Every structure is written in C-alpha cells, then in structure tokens.
Amino acid sequence: MTDQLRVRDRVKDKVQDAGNGAGNNAPQQATRQAGETLPGYDYLIVGAGFAGAVLAERLAHLGRRVLIVDRRPHIGGNAYDRYDDAGVLIHPYGPHIFHTNSAAVFEYLSQFTQWRPYQHRVLASVDGQLLPMPINLDTVNSLYGLNLTAPQLEGYFASVAEPVAEVKTSEDVVVSRVGRDLYNKFFRGYTRKQWALDPSELDASVTARVPTRANRDGRYFTDTYQAMPLHGYTRLFERLLASPNISVMLNTDYRDIAELLPWRHMIYTGPLDAYFDYRYGRLPYRSLNFEHVTLPREQAQEVGTVNHPNDYGYTRVSEFKHITGQSHAQTSLVYEYPTAEGDPYYPVPRPENAALAARYAADAECEPGVTFVGRLANYRYYNMDQVVAQALKVFRDLEGEGAATNQAATEQAKGAGQQDAALAVAGR
Ligand SMILES: Cc1cc2nc3c(=O)[nH]c(=O)nc-3n(C[C@H](O)[C@H](O)[C@H](O)COP(=O)(O)OP(=O)(O)OC[C@H]3O[C@@H](n4cnc5c(N)ncnc54)[C@H](O)[C@@H]3O)c2cc1C
C-alpha cells in the first residue's frame, strides 16, 4: 500500500469517526455505510471557531455539503468552554463575554442558544484599592479622596490632561484625556505587561478600546445586547454544527487532508501568514499563558475580572461563576500571563505589522477558490460579534453565486471587504 493510500484510509476513518460523534463534541453526521466511497464536499472549512461554524451552519442550511476541520481536539475555537474537574464551567482560553450592538447578530445566535443577561464589571487593583475600570467618577473620587460631581469630573480631567499636538500612540490617547498620574496608575503597567511594549510604542487604537467616563457607569461594556449563552458556548457550537450536511473532523490540520478529499471551495479561518508558509516572515502575535485554579469557597472576588496593572506577572484574574451565573460550592478562576510564545491571540498593532499583513492580504486576494474569514485570517483583533457579522456577510455574498465557481465566490467575499472596512475579509 502506498503512503498516500494509507493516509487516505486514515482520512476516511476520521470522517466516519466524526460522523459517528467520536471526539469531543463531534456532532452527528448523516448516516454513512461502511465501505461507502469518500464524499465530495462543496466547502472545506478550516477552523471550527465562530467564523467557521457560522459559515458551516449557513451553507449547510442551503443544502451545501460542508467538511469543517480543526487541529484542536474540540469545536468552538477560542470561545470553547468546558466543565473543569470540580464541575465549574470555565473558558480554557480566557473569559469570553458576549456583547454586541447588532440586533442581526444577536437574533441569528438566538436560534442556537437561550441567554443569561450579564453585564461584565472590572475592578483595577491600584494603591491598595479596587477601583472601577473604565475610569469613571467613582474611580477618581475614591483614588484621590475627592467628592466631585459628574460635570466637575470633566473639569478635573481637563485640568490634569496634557496637551498633545497629534495623538499617535496609546500614551498620547490617555495622557491627553486624563493626565499622567491616572495613565501611570492604570494604563502604563498593564500595557507594558500585556504587550511587552511601552504605550508610547503602540498605536493609539490599542488604548482607544478602553474609554473613560465622566459618570458612575461601572459596566465594562455599554452595548445594547450583553448576555451569556445560557448553557455555554460549546453547546451553542454543537447546535450550529448539528446539520447532517456538516462533517466535523477534529485533531486535524487541514494540510493533512486538503489534497486527499474532493472539495470545491475553501473557507480559511486560520492564521494568514501560516496559509502562505510565512513567505514574507511571521506576523507577530502576543499570547497568554492561562493558570486555572479552583478554590474551596463559593466566591473569591467581587466582580468577574480584577485587573492588576502594577503588581505580579499576570494582568488580570477572572472568576467564571460571575460570568456564567453557575451556583457551585467551589469557584474557579483564571490568571492571565502575557507571553511572546504560544497560540496567536492578539495581533501586535504596530504600523510595520499592518504593512506586513497587507502584503499577505494582497496575496489572499489573488488566491483562487479560498475565502479568508475571521480574526486570524484578517490579522485583526475582532470580538466574537464582529466575527459572526463578518461570517454572515461573507455567506450572503457566497450565497449569491453559490460555489459554482470558486473565483466568483472569492470575488464576492472581496466585495464584502471593500464595502465594509470594519468587517473586512483578509485585511482588505
Ligand atoms: C484571551 C481572549 C479573550 C477574549 N475575550 C473576548 C470577549 O470577552 N468577548 C469577545 O467578543 N471576544 C473575545 N475574544 C475574541 C474571540 O476569541 C474571537 O473574536 C473569536 O474567537 C474569533 O473567532 P474565529 O473563528 O475568527 O477564530 P478562532 O476562535 O481562533 O478559531 C480559529 C480556529 O482555526 C483553527 N485552525 C487554525 N489553523 C488551522 C489549521 N491549519 N488546520 C485546522 N484548524 C486550524 C484553530 O485551532 C481555531 O480553533 C477574546 C480573545 C482572546 C484571545
């Protein structure tokens, strides 16, 4: 037997295993008899996170045959959740809080889950106090022992703000709004830990994600829809992938099977540079080491997340039961230690990295029969709702032409990128 035939047999076993529900969370596959020839697929989808799973669901709903592969042993991508040894529902890849202003995204996902209303709160440990983040009226009053009103707070910020001629860096964003002391206490240390760079070396966009508020609103997000999947993300993904038109193959790099199975169009949600064998060099990412702990008490901290901008090697500690609403005699927390090595989590937002990503994106545009979707394939930090919105948009464009010609489908996806820069495909 040749090597290729042996591999082909292994592939066949894997598809059938996936179909029989083997592996973590593998949904049921349409009945397939032993000895039947391998199926052809309309779509090969690389990655079973939100980008891949939403597209799989939409395409399968149209009757397309979809094979979705992930090299991890589970579906859900970074949003995957599971029960730990103590029976507490945890997010192995860090706390994932769902929030969106898009009614369309919320309604779409509501077909696959019920929700538990949840508004995330974050406190920062500064000068021996736990203070609200983003910085608001209570943060300033407690930190400095003041009794300012909301209108007075704006005046206070104005009095301590440093004039900056042109706001270019993260440091500029913060000092020009709230002054140097708040910058040093809340932002500088956190940013240096998170990125191993000083805020003066980082694009303004990084800190622009964390607003300050001249009121007492202590919510971390202000989106219209803030809720957690009632039974967790993994259950949501199981439902997204439940169609008999979808086969799931886990523990599989797409490169091991792409040439062994017939498929017509690829949807790629993995890293952009990896697809092109790093031909222009690696796109830099920041990663995290997660330390998960379980404590023998019901609650460990006041809120879902406590930031530690100035002490310890970790940036923040999150307690899952606040987020999931689970009742349990014990509690599980995760400590996040930023690192340069490991899974690609945060694209490093510097101009030279954006330029490198643009070179890869130009190649992606010319790649026939492949559509690049999701955070890794765009080299952008996207929240879950943004990825869902992008996947739905790509689907609408693919749906117009079907998969009759791969090039046409790719062109459609390109069009989506041009029309909506914020939810662009492959960095376009
Ligand atoms: C620590 C952290 C916390 C976050 N918190 C939030 C939050 O609170 N709220 C929020 O909205 N968003 C949050 N996000 C962002 C969220 O994780 C993403 O928006 C979402 O996971 C993106 O989905 P995706 O499908 O694009 O990518 P992913 O979920 O990363 O899925 C891509 C999949 O592709 C697979 N893959 C890659 N290469 C290959 C290959 N060669 N072969 C086979 N499979 C491959 C990977 O294994 C992965 O499972 C957070 C991100 C991080 C890192």
The ligand as an SDF file (V2000), in Angstrom:
LIG
                    3D

 53 58  0  0  0  0  0  0  0  0999 V2000
   -7.9430   35.9620   25.8350 C   0  0  0  0  0  0  0  0  0  0  0  0
   -9.0470   36.3700   24.9130 C   0  0  0  0  0  0  0  0  0  0  0  0
  -10.2340   36.8270   25.4340 C   0  0  0  0  0  0  0  0  0  0  0  0
  -11.2670   37.2020   24.5770 C   0  0  0  0  0  0  0  0  0  0  0  0
  -12.4150   37.6790   25.1280 N   0  0  0  0  0  0  0  0  0  0  0  0
  -13.4150   38.0600   24.3200 C   0  0  0  0  0  0  0  0  0  0  0  0
  -14.6160   38.5640   24.8810 C   0  0  0  0  0  0  0  0  0  0  0  0
  -14.7580   38.6980   26.1080 O   0  0  0  0  0  0  0  0  0  0  0  0
  -15.6190   38.9260   24.0360 N   0  0  0  0  0  0  0  0  0  0  0  0
  -15.4920   38.8070   22.6650 C   0  0  0  0  0  0  0  0  0  0  0  0
  -16.4530   39.1380   21.9390 O   0  0  0  0  0  0  0  0  0  0  0  0
  -14.3580   38.3190   22.1140 N   0  0  0  0  0  0  0  0  0  0  0  0
  -13.3260   37.9490   22.8990 C   0  0  0  0  0  0  0  0  0  0  0  0
  -12.1760   37.4540   22.3480 N   0  0  0  0  0  0  0  0  0  0  0  0
  -12.0840   37.3300   20.8810 C   0  0  0  0  0  0  0  0  0  0  0  0
  -12.6600   35.9790   20.4080 C   0  0  0  0  0  0  0  0  0  0  0  0
  -11.8680   34.9400   20.9170 O   0  0  0  0  0  0  0  0  0  0  0  0
  -12.6620   35.9620   18.8720 C   0  0  0  0  0  0  0  0  0  0  0  0
  -13.4400   37.0080   18.3630 O   0  0  0  0  0  0  0  0  0  0  0  0
  -13.1950   34.6720   18.2680 C   0  0  0  0  0  0  0  0  0  0  0  0
  -12.7160   33.5320   18.9240 O   0  0  0  0  0  0  0  0  0  0  0  0
  -12.7850   34.6260   16.8160 C   0  0  0  0  0  0  0  0  0  0  0  0
  -13.3260   33.5030   16.1610 O   0  0  0  0  0  0  0  0  0  0  0  0
  -12.5670   32.9230   14.8940 P   0  0  0  0  0  0  0  0  0  0  0  0
  -13.4130   31.8280   14.3680 O   0  0  0  0  0  0  0  0  0  0  0  0
  -12.1900   34.0270   13.9800 O   0  0  0  0  0  0  0  0  0  0  0  0
  -11.1690   32.3760   15.4630 O   0  0  0  0  0  0  0  0  0  0  0  0
  -10.8400   31.1950   16.4850 P   0  0  0  0  0  0  0  0  0  0  0  0
  -11.8660   31.0950   17.5420 O   0  0  0  0  0  0  0  0  0  0  0  0
   -9.4320   31.3800   16.8810 O   0  0  0  0  0  0  0  0  0  0  0  0
  -10.9570   29.8890   15.5560 O   0  0  0  0  0  0  0  0  0  0  0  0
   -9.9910   29.5740   14.5790 C   0  0  0  0  0  0  0  0  0  0  0  0
   -9.7670   28.0740   14.6060 C   0  0  0  0  0  0  0  0  0  0  0  0
   -8.9550   27.7070   13.4810 O   0  0  0  0  0  0  0  0  0  0  0  0
   -8.2010   26.5920   13.8670 C   0  0  0  0  0  0  0  0  0  0  0  0
   -7.0640   26.4530   12.9460 N   0  0  0  0  0  0  0  0  0  0  0  0
   -6.0750   27.3530   12.7330 C   0  0  0  0  0  0  0  0  0  0  0  0
   -5.1990   26.8500   11.8400 N   0  0  0  0  0  0  0  0  0  0  0  0
   -5.6490   25.6100   11.4800 C   0  0  0  0  0  0  0  0  0  0  0  0
   -5.1760   24.5950   10.6140 C   0  0  0  0  0  0  0  0  0  0  0  0
   -4.0190   24.7310    9.9210 N   0  0  0  0  0  0  0  0  0  0  0  0
   -5.8900   23.4570   10.4880 N   0  0  0  0  0  0  0  0  0  0  0  0
   -7.0410   23.2720   11.2030 C   0  0  0  0  0  0  0  0  0  0  0  0
   -7.5190   24.2110   12.0700 N   0  0  0  0  0  0  0  0  0  0  0  0
   -6.8450   25.3600   12.1990 C   0  0  0  0  0  0  0  0  0  0  0  0
   -7.7800   26.9190   15.2830 C   0  0  0  0  0  0  0  0  0  0  0  0
   -7.4270   25.7350   16.0010 O   0  0  0  0  0  0  0  0  0  0  0  0
   -9.0320   27.6010   15.8500 C   0  0  0  0  0  0  0  0  0  0  0  0
   -9.8450   26.7010   16.5910 O   0  0  0  0  0  0  0  0  0  0  0  0
  -11.1100   37.1010   23.1680 C   0  0  0  0  0  0  0  0  0  0  0  0
   -9.9060   36.6300   22.6420 C   0  0  0  0  0  0  0  0  0  0  0  0
   -8.8800   36.2760   23.4970 C   0  0  0  0  0  0  0  0  0  0  0  0
   -7.5810   35.8170   22.9050 C   0  0  0  0  0  0  0  0  0  0  0  0
  1  2  1  0
  2  3  1  0
  2 52  2  0
  3  4  2  0
  4  5  1  0
  4 50  1  0
  5  6  2  0
  6  7  1  0
  6 13  1  0
  7  8  2  0
  7  9  1  0
  9 10  1  0
 10 11  2  0
 10 12  1  0
 12 13  2  0
 13 14  1  0
 14 15  1  0
 14 50  1  0
 15 16  1  0
 16 17  1  0
 16 18  1  0
 18 19  1  0
 18 20  1  0
 20 21  1  0
 20 22  1  0
 22 23  1  0
 23 24  1  0
 24 25  2  0
 24 26  1  0
 24 27  1  0
 27 28  1  0
 28 29  2  0
 28 30  1  0
 28 31  1  0
 31 32  1  0
 32 33  1  0
 33 34  1  0
 33 48  1  0
 34 35  1  0
 35 36  1  0
 35 46  1  0
 36 37  1  0
 36 45  1  0
 37 38  2  0
 38 39  1  0
 39 40  1  0
 39 45  2  0
 40 41  1  0
 40 42  2  0
 42 43  1  0
 43 44  2  0
 44 45  1  0
 46 47  1  0
 46 48  1  0
 48 49  1  0
 50 51  2  0
 51 52  1  0
 52 53  1  0
M  END
$$$$
